[in-house]
């Protein structure tokens, strides 16, 4: 059970970090760093939740 939660947390963290990196790139282009970093971290974390749901066992 604990291993499953560890996988979920790692998936969410990894996609949130990846979203943050993309947010930095978009923020550099638009000049609105904090807005895009925040938006993309939230989008990345949401994607991580959806991705991590697939990692959970069925039972």
N, C-alpha and C positions, 0 to 999 in steps of 0.2 A: 504494500500500500504506500509506504513512504517513498519507494523508488518511483512509483507512478507520479506522485506529487512533485518529486524532484524533476522529473522529465517535463511536466507541465510548466513549472516555474522557469526552467531553463529555456523552454521554447518561447515563452512570453518575453523573457528578458532579452533573448537573442534577437527577436523580431523588433522589439522596442529600440534596441541599440541600432539595428540596421535602419529603422525608420528615422532615428535621430541623425544618423550620418547623411541620409538623403535630405533630411530637413536642413542640415548645414549647407548642403550644396544648393538647394533651392533658395535658402535664405541669402546666400552669397550673391545669387543672381538678382534677387529682388530688393535686397537691402533691408529686409524685415526678418532678422535672424530669429528672434525669440518666438515670433508668431509661427513661422514654418517649422522650427524645431519642435515646438509644442504640438502642433497639428500632426506632424509626421510621427512623433513618438506615440501619440494616441492612436493613430491609424495602425502603426506597427504592433502595438500592444493588442489592439482588437484583432488583428490578423493572427497574432500569436495565440490568443484565446481560441479562435476557430481552429487553428492548426493543432493546438494541444488537445482539443476535444477528440481528435482522431487518434491520439496516442493512448487515451484511456482504455482500459480493458472493458469488455462488454459486461462482465459479471460484477 
